[in-house]
């Protein structure tokens, strides 16, 4: 079998090993949540998407094609769910202050406030972009996927990824002018 640890976990899960699925959840829970949050801008919706993605993975694991990377399949499910929810809701909720500081270890209050303002500004700008722009930016800058990996996740050509990313960055830069 392939030395890819995801492939080994999938094989174990398919053969009925519940621990393998738990390991997949641990491995992908945070990246899926982060990608969904960057598309949706709402912690509760991102948590719901994350839970739904793992339910779908569990129910449809036999549909996964081992010729492709597992993370591409997982991210595609997560982004499709997040994009569908964003389009259904098409509301843009502001980032609340608690989320802006989440995970911030800064001890200097002034720095914490500046970071919170910047985080809120970035999230607010993301929410003003089209959902497709949010997805490509989130995958590249928050999930740190390569152009090739983004193409796999979104089922588009690598050149298209580069083009979409370029255009999305231009739009984002324009929205963030006040922070320069």
N, C-alpha and C positions, 0 to 999 in steps of 0.2 A: 504494500500500500504506500501511497505517497507520504513523504515525510512532513507534509503540511499538518500542523496540530489540529487545525479546524476540520480537516478531512477525517482525521482519526476520531475526533469527538463526534462528528456527524455519523460515522460508521457505528460507533458505540451506541449512540442514541437510537439509531435505526434498529439496532439489535436488542433494544429494550433496557439499556443502562440509564437509569434516571440521573445518576451523578454526571453523566456526560452533558445532559441538557443543562443542569445547574452550572456547569463550567462554561458553557456557551453563554448563558445569561450573564454570568460574572464578567466574562470577556467583553461582551458587546453592550451591556446595559448603559453604561455611561456614554459611549460614542453615539448610540442610537438616540438617547435622550438629548444630548447636545445638538445633534443634527436637527432633530425635530424642534427643539427650542429655538434654534436660529431661524428656522423657517416660520414658526408659528408665533414666537415672541410671548408665549404664555406657558408658565411652568406646569399648570394643571393639564393643559392639552398635550404638552410634550410627554408628561408622565403617562397619560392615557394612551398615546400613540405607542410609547415604549412597551407598555403592557400588551397592547393589541398586536404589536409586531411579534412578540414572543409567543403569543397564542397562535398566530398564523404560522410561525415557524414550526411549532409543535404539531399543528394539524396538517401542514403541507410539506413536511420534511422529505417525503417521497418524491415530491416534484422538483427538489433541488438537483441540478445537474452538476455532478462532480467535475465536469470539464471546465467549469468556471470557478472562480474563487468564491468561497462561502461569504466573505464579507461583502462582496459585490451584490450578491443575492439579498443579504440582510439589509444593506443600505438601500437597495432599490425598493424593497418592501417598505422600509421606514420613510423614505422620501415620498413615495407614492401616497402613503397614508397621510403624511403631514401636508403635502400639497393638496390632496383632496379635501382635507379638513379646512385648510386655509381658504380654498376656493368656495367651499360650502358656507363658511362663516363670513368671509370677506370683510370681517371687522378687524380693526387693528387696535389691539388693546395696548396701553402703555406698559412698559416694564415697571413693576413696583419696586420700591426702594430695597426691599429685602432681597430680591433676586439680583439687584445690581451689585450688592456687596458679597454675595455668596462666594465662599471660598477665598475671599481677600484676606490675606494675613497681615496687611499693613497695620502698623501700630500708631503711626502719625495721623492724628485726626484730619489735618488739612489734606494730606495725601489721600486718605480714605475718601474724603469728600470729592476731591478732584477725580479720583479713579471711578467713583460712583457716577459722577456727571459724564465722564467720558464713556463709560459702559452704557449708560442710559442713552447717550447721544448716538452711539454706534447701533444699539438695538433699535432705537427709534428710526434711524436712517435705514436700517435693514427692512423694517416693516413698511417703509414707504416704497421699497422696490417691488417689482413684480415677483411673484412666487418663484418663477424659474430662475431669476437672478439670485434670490436668496439661497436657493438650493445649491447652485454652483459655487457661490461664495462660501457657504457653510461647509461644503465638502472640502474645498481647497484650504481655507484659512482656519477653520475651527476643527475639522476632522483631519486635516493635513494629508489628504489623499493626493496622489500624483494625477497628472492630466489623464494618463491611461486609465487609472483606477476610477476616476470620475466618469470617464467615457463608459466604462463597464457598468457602473452603477446606474447611469442615466440612459444607457443604451444609445449613445451617440458617438460619432467619430471624434478622435482626439483633437483634430483641427477645429471642430465645432465647439469643443470644450474651451479651447484657447480663445476663440472668438467671443463666445458668450461671457467668459471670465473677463476679457478685456473690456467689453461693453459694460458689464455689471460694475467693474471697478471704476470706470469713468462716471457712471451714474452715482455710485457711492461717494466718490471723491467730491462731486458737486454737492451732494447732500451734507457732507461733513466739512465744508469750507469754513464754517464758523469755529471749528476746533483747531485750525492750523495756526 
